[in-house]
Amino acid sequence: MNRPAQDREVLISAMRLEAEGVMALELRALGADSVPEWQAGAHIDVRLPSGTVRQYSLCGDPSDRRHLHIAVLREATGRGGSREIHEELRVGQMLAISTPRNAFALAPAAAYQFVAGGIGITPILPMILAAERAGVPWHLVYGGRSRASMAFLERLLPHVGDHVQILPADEFGLLDLDAIAARAAAGAETYSCGPGVLLDALTARFQAQELGQRLHLERFSAAPLPVAEGEGGELKVILARSGLEVDVPAKRSIMHALRDVGIEVPSSCEQGVCGMCETRVLDGVPDHRDMLLTDRERARNNVMMVCCSRAKTPTLLLDL
């Protein structure tokens, strides 16, 4: 698995309140430097002045080699990163960012359907650019609580009708999942990002219609931890270096169970995005719940993200 390169510094060159509770940031490369190359679907780690590290999707134009763009939803009940961005960051400050990495890459297709919920529009915008530049037909379904809460509407309004549906819930209610599934059945690869309730509903509808292979998702956080039949979801983790055996309750992550017994594992996002808690698996089969490993890496079952992943076997032997 490719690890992020060392952090590099960028300048906050612009900030704009893009919608209610959504702050857009323009990050500029220093001096004559270029920003790192990236493709639609990529995200970066942002190290805030407090030391907090958070992950945000890139929502600008990959052909712009001087700037990167992110947009951050202010989450009052979050862990503090979004509040720091909204309340404390200013134009002219420096930030450290990682090299972009992509667990939501846009694959070649004959047609695309994009489904965005709220701030989930951010990784979708570069995908639309990529589809347009490739001359591939595309359609966007964009939902949110209200128009005022939906970012980047000005950029999308010129396409309403031909390519774009703007569907705030206070005007139109819930998104029409049958219509979305019908476009997929007609051949459109569907890429969606948004709140878990939307992604779970899409997954259920696509699976019911045997269209799961045409649905590609990016979650804001890891999927809920599963509960194994007959076991209550409990598992045992054995640490190879010390021989210590750690019982992991059903509703406790492996990482937190390790911390409970004094074993520290490097972490940042705690949501299966950043990769800092990647741990070698020596025996047993992980149940991968992260958003970073590729399908090929998951199939090897030799590493896992202990912040969010579980196990398909009663025990796991970890290289700790």
Helices and strands as residue ranges (DSSP letters): E 8-19, E 22-28, E 43-47, E 53-57, E 67-73, H 81-88, E 94-97, E 112-117, G 118-120, H 121-134, E 138-144, G 147-149, H 153-156, G 157-159, E 164-168, H 169-172, H 177-185, E 189-194, H 196-208, G 212-214, E 215-219, E 235-239, E 245-248, H 254-260, E 278-283, E 286-287, H 295-300, E 303-305, E 310-311, E 315-318
